[in-house]
Amino acid sequence: QVQLVESGGGLVQPGGSLRLSCAASGFTFSSYFMGWFRQAPGKQRELVAVIGSGSSANYGDSVKGRFTVSRDNAKNMVYLQMNSLKPEDTAVYYCHARWFLGKENYWGQGTQVTVSS
């Protein structure tokens, strides 16, 4: 069955860094856009970053220049390197997969990131 399993979340001080990982299985990873979304309490889920089959990526305005998304198609992994973290980055971060050619998509269970001193 399809699985997206996030890891790497936690508590970090403002200005710090974290690296999230997402392990994918059960689908043809290289045929999917892979992305990260986040949802803070009381707010809508928002796009953080999305990456195509290669290295072409798009980012939400609030994270541009601070976050970097990457993928390893050989390992079925996608990563989110988060630098210069701010308290407003506090949220549950979700891994997402969407098929290149249609609407088929999957979500991970989420991992909590808390930025606080």
C-alpha positions as CSV (number, residue, x, y, z in Angstrom):
1,Q,0.0,0.0,0.0
2,V,1.0,3.6,-0.4
3,Q,3.0,5.1,2.4
4,L,4.5,8.5,3.0
5,V,6.4,8.6,6.3
6,E,7.8,11.9,7.5
7,S,10.6,12.2,10.1
8,G,13.0,14.9,11.4
9,G,10.6,17.3,13.1
10,G,11.1,18.6,16.6
11,L,11.8,21.7,18.7
12,V,14.4,24.2,17.5
13,Q,15.3,27.7,18.5
14,P,14.7,30.7,16.2
15,G,17.5,31.0,13.6
16,G,18.1,27.3,13.8
17,S,17.9,24.5,11.2
18,L,16.0,21.3,10.7
19,R,16.0,18.7,7.9
20,L,12.8,16.8,7.3
21,S,12.7,13.5,5.4
22,C,9.9,11.7,3.7
23,A,10.1,8.0,2.8
24,A,7.8,7.0,0.0
25,S,6.6,3.5,-0.9
26,G,3.8,1.8,-2.8
27,F,3.8,3.9,-6.0
28,T,6.1,4.9,-8.8
29,F,8.0,7.7,-7.0
30,S,9.7,9.1,-10.1
31,S,6.3,9.8,-11.7
32,Y,5.1,12.1,-9.0
33,F,5.5,15.6,-7.9
34,M,6.7,15.6,-4.3
35,G,5.9,18.4,-2.0
36,W,5.8,19.7,1.5
37,F,2.8,21.4,3.0
38,R,2.3,22.8,6.5
39,Q,-0.6,23.6,8.7
40,A,-0.4,25.8,11.8
41,P,-3.2,25.8,14.5
42,G,-6.2,27.7,13.2
43,K,-4.8,28.2,9.8
44,Q,-5.3,26.6,6.4
45,R,-2.8,24.1,5.0
46,E,-0.3,25.9,2.8
47,L,2.3,24.9,0.2
48,V,5.8,25.0,1.4
49,A,7.7,23.5,-1.5
50,V,7.2,21.2,-4.5
51,I,9.7,19.4,-6.7
52,G,9.3,17.7,-10.1
53,S,11.2,14.6,-11.3
54,G,14.5,16.5,-11.5
55,S,15.6,19.5,-9.5
56,S,13.0,22.0,-10.6
57,A,11.2,23.3,-7.5
58,N,8.7,25.9,-6.4
59,Y,8.4,27.5,-3.0
60,G,5.9,29.3,-0.9
61,D,6.7,33.0,-0.6
62,S,7.2,32.8,3.1
63,V,10.0,30.3,2.8
64,K,11.9,31.3,-0.3
65,G,15.6,31.7,0.3
66,R,15.4,29.8,3.6
67,F,14.1,26.3,2.7
68,T,15.4,23.9,0.1
69,V,13.5,20.8,-1.2
70,S,15.3,17.9,-2.8
71,R,14.6,14.3,-3.8
72,D,16.4,11.1,-4.3
73,N,14.6,9.0,-6.9
74,A,16.9,6.0,-6.3
75,K,15.9,5.9,-2.6
76,N,12.3,7.1,-2.9
77,M,13.1,10.0,-0.5
78,V,12.2,13.7,-0.5
79,Y,13.8,16.1,1.9
80,L,13.2,19.6,3.2
81,Q,16.2,21.6,4.5
82,M,14.9,24.4,6.7
83,N,17.3,27.2,7.7
84,S,16.9,30.5,9.5
85,L,13.7,29.1,11.1
86,K,11.2,31.6,12.6
87,P,8.5,31.1,15.2
88,E,5.9,31.5,12.4
89,D,7.3,28.3,10.8
90,T,5.8,26.4,13.6
91,A,3.3,23.9,12.1
92,V,2.7,20.3,11.3
93,Y,4.6,19.5,8.1
94,Y,3.1,17.1,5.6
95,C,4.7,15.2,2.8
96,H,2.6,15.0,-0.4
97,A,2.7,13.2,-3.7
98,R,0.8,14.0,-6.8
99,W,0.9,12.1,-10.1
100,F,2.3,14.0,-13.0
101,L,-0.5,13.0,-15.3
102,G,-3.6,13.3,-13.1
103,K,-5.2,14.0,-9.8
104,E,-4.0,10.9,-7.9
105,N,-2.3,12.1,-4.7
106,Y,-1.3,10.9,-1.3
107,W,-0.5,12.5,2.1
108,G,1.8,11.6,4.9
109,Q,0.7,11.7,8.6
110,G,2.7,14.8,9.3
111,T,5.5,15.8,11.6
112,Q,5.5,18.6,14.1
113,V,8.0,21.4,13.8
114,T,8.1,23.9,16.7
115,V,10.3,27.0,16.6
116,S,10.6,28.6,20.0
117,S,13.2,29.9,22.4
